[in-house]
Amino acid sequence: MAMLLRKVWGSVSTRSRLHLENSSTGFEESSLGDFDRIPVEILMQILQLAGPKTTAKMGMLCKSWRSLVSSDNTLWIFFLQNQLEPWDSVLFGETKLASGYPLETFSGQMMPLSFMKVYNKRAEVPGSVIIDGGSGYCKFGWSKYDGPSGRSATFLEFGNIESPMYSRLRHFFATIYSRMRVKTSFYPVVVSLPICHYDDTESAKASRQQLKEAIYSVLFDMNVPSVCAINQATLALYAARKTSGIVVNVGFQVTSIVPILHGKVMRKVGVEVVGLGALKLTGYLRELMQQNNIHFESMYTVRTLKENLCYVAEDYEAELTKDTQASYEAAGEGWFTLSKERFQTGEILFQPRMGGVRAMGLHEAVALCMDHCHAAELSYDDSWFKTVVLSGGSACLPGLAERLQKELYGLLPSPLSNGIRVIPPPYGTDTAWFGARLISNLSTFPNHWCITKKQFRQKSKLNLIW
């Protein structure tokens, strides 16, 4: 095979030179001699081993090879499958998101993609800086990497628009760029933000607009070439390879239930908010540990135990009768053994009064959101809101997706509950970051997703992304 590849490469060099010499006369080679007798499946193996760059050059040899190289999608799918991003994410992105926002919603037959062109365009995409400004922790990194390169506590309340918003935003973004050690003028940036100002009222719209303009102003004043600002809920939905559904984001202080249709947050339907988040879950575990005389030094230890030992019971009453004891060694503090605390912590999402919170249970809030979506009749397909995607660190608790799905089936009437599917966070705590990464690596990025400083000044695309 190695000798065969050397012969092919020699032929590539010779034929490429002949092609250039004869292009002015219109003469073009149409045969490769002995290579023409090689079965197509063997030629495909040769091309796969040769790699995408050599394969593209081989397309210059003759008409038959050009046809094989450019028209066989399976060859370029093979090359795309060997990239960092999973193939199903690539396919979803290029078919559903490549046109940019607002997303195309037509139901007609789509034109077939040329994955050779897709591969080449994706190879030329400059990549971007991704800043996922979560409500608890900020994840940041480079879109060409396989995950965030750094994390830090989010010291900025994105929902607070009181002055001096500009200076606080500038300090926040400058800190991230300093930690990444990258110049702001080099690459586009994708900024992921928590859902805030939930209502569809005029005051909430004005608050969102003020926050949006502050973010763009700061980044363009820092000489960022182009900016894509998009909410975490939408990115989490994209990470699950969906454009419509309900995203349940268990944030730091609150849990938001966000209906999204074709990539747009349906605030007119209503974003439900439950006053329970990661902070309350951690605090409740601390209370349970104190009641059981389990001693600890810091809240960090409690949070570590929550992340490594806690889960959500499918049947709370049945779980109380089981032996659920388990131990974990926290760095610097030794071993901790928890029992019922393991599933009682997450239970307050469904029974908030256990934690002293007067609020709807998570399943009740999601069911209410679904009922509103159904009543609004926003789409001929009434199943768009039956996909529920979980996001946020505490949404990673084992068993949460299964419990929520079970509760929804028991709470809603059968016509509404049929087909409901609850999806755990596709990429764990980094789900929104990976949704941003999916956009950043599209063959059409940044043109169809970002706005430039000039467009911002003209306000030509400012209302599209949010």
C-alpha positions, 0 to 999 in steps of 0.5 A: 500500500505504501508503494502504491501511495508513492506512485499515486503521489508521483502521479499527482505531482506530474498530472497537476503540472500537466494540467497547468501547462495544458489548461490554456489549450483546453487539453485535459487528461482523461485516464490514469493508465493502470490506476483506472483498473483499480476498483473504486473501493480500493481507490477510496481506501487510498484517498482516505489514507492520503488525507483531505489535502492530498485528496483535493490535489488528486482531483486535478488528475483527470475527469474520473478522479475529479468526479470521484473526489468531488461527488462522493460525499462519503469520502468527505464525511469520513474526513469530517468524522475524524475531527474533534466534533462528533459527526452528528453535531457537524451534520446538525449544525450544517443542516440546521444552523449554517444559515444563521439566525433567524433559523430557516424553518421551511419544511420543503426538501433541502438541497443536498450538501457538498461535504467537500465544500463543507470540509474546506470551509470549516478548515478555513474558519478562524475559530473564536474565543468562547466565554460562557458567563454562567450564573455561578461559574464562567467557562472560557476557551478556544473553539478549536479545542475539545473543551474549555481551557479555564474556569472561574467564579462569575463575579458579574451579575449579568441581570443587574443593569445598574451603573456602572455596568460598562466598567464592570463588564469591561473588567470581566472581559479583560480578566478573561482575555488576560487569563487566556493570553490572547489579543482581543483583536485576533478572533471573534468572540461568542458570549454565552449569557444566563437568561435574565429579565424573563418577562415580555413586558416593556421594562424587561425588554428595555433591560435586555436591550440595555444589557445587550448594548453594554456588552457589544459596546465593551467588546467593540471598544476592546477591538474585538472584530465581531461578536455573537452574544446568545443565551445559555438556554438556546446554546444548551438546546443546540448542544442537544442537536435540537432547535425547538424544545424546553430548556430547564436550566438549574442556575446558581440561584434560580431554575429557569424553564425556557420554551424555545421555538426555532432557536427563539425564546418564546417569552410571550408564552412565558419563561417559568422561574423557580426560586431554587438553584445550586446555591439552595441545594448546597445549603440544604445539604449543609443543613442535613449534614449539620443535623446529623453531626457531620462536621466540615470546614467549608462550603466547598467541601459540601459542594464537592460531596453534592457533586460526587455523592448526591442523586435524585430518587426515582421514587422518594418514598421507596428510596427511604427504605433502602440502604443508600450509604456511600462515602467520598474522600474530600481533599484535605478533610478526609472521608465523609459518609452520607446516607439519606442526605444523598437523595434528600438534597435533590428532592427539594427540586420536586418538594421545595417545602422540604427546604423551606421554599414556597414555590412550585416543584420543578415538574409542576413548573415544566408542566405549566410551561408545556400547557402554555405552549400547547395553548399558544398554538405556535406551530402546526407540530404540537410536539416541539415543546415535548423535548426537555433539555437539562442544563446547569451544573446541578442538573447533572445530578444522576436520576434527575432526567428520569425523575422529571420525565416520570413526574411529567407523565403522571401530571399531564393528560395523556394527549399532552404527555405522549412523546415527552423526552427529558435529556440530561445535560449533553456535555455535563456542566459545559453544555452551553460552552459546547453549544457555542463551540458548535456555532463557532466551527460552522462553515458559515461562521462568523458571517451568519452569526456575528455582528461587526462594530459597523453593524452595531453602530448602524444597529442593523443586526442587533435584534437578531441574536437575542 
